[in-house]
Amino acid sequence: MNDNMNIQAEKLKIMKMILETDNPKILESITLLFKKEPAIDFWDTLQQDQKDDIMEGINEIENGDTMKYEEFMKKHRP
């Protein structure tokens, strides 16, 4: 079973527990957990040079400046 399947199963178990509880303190605690957890975009966690490299790669792809994987690996393998 892969990690994604485990995560989905865990989510279902948690949802079931939430749906079955009538304890307002538990529900409030869960709500606070999500409010404390800021939604972080991975892009904002990257350093500027990493962002620049990614944007350069995107521009190269858009301009058709690409090569086959095998060709790339031959060029960069020791």
N, C-alpha and C positions, 0 to 999 in steps of 0.2 A: 504494500500500500504506500503510495507516495505522500509527501508532506501536504500537498493540497487536499488530498482526501482526508487526512487526519485533521486538518484545520476545519474542513467542512463538517466533519462528524462532531468535532468539539463545539463548533458554533451551534449545531442542532441541539446538543445536550444542554448548552447554556440557555438557548431560547426556551427549551422545554421547562427548565428550572424557573426561568423568569415568568413564564406563563402560568406555572402552577403555584407561585407564591402570592400570598395576600399580605405579606409583610412590607409595609411602606418604608421601613428603614433600609431594607435590602434594596428595594427599588431606587430609593434616594441615593444609596451608596453607588449603585451601578451608574446612575445618571451622573453623579459627580465624577466618577472615573472617566467617563467619556468627555465631560466638559473640561477636565484637567488635561486630557490628551489632545494637544493641538494637532490639527491636520497639517502635516508638514509635507510640502512638495519636495521630492528628492532633488529637483533642480536647484532649489534654494540651499541645499546642503553642499553643493559642489563649489570648488574653488573656481575663480575666474578663468584660470588657464585650462581647467577641465571643460568648462563651458565653451571656451574658444575652440578647443580641439573638437568637441562634438559638433559645433556649428560648422567648422571647416569640413568635417566629414560629410555632413548633410549637404553642404554646397557642392562638394566633389561629386556626390551621388546625383544630385539634381543636374549637374553639368555633364553627366555621363563619364566622368573620370573615375572609372572603376576597373578592377581586374578580377579574374577568376580566383577562387580560394586557393586552388592548387598552385597557380602561378605565384600568388602572394607567399605561400608557404615555402616554395622552392627558393624564393628570394631571401627569406628571413630565417630559414632553418640553419643551424650551425653545421 
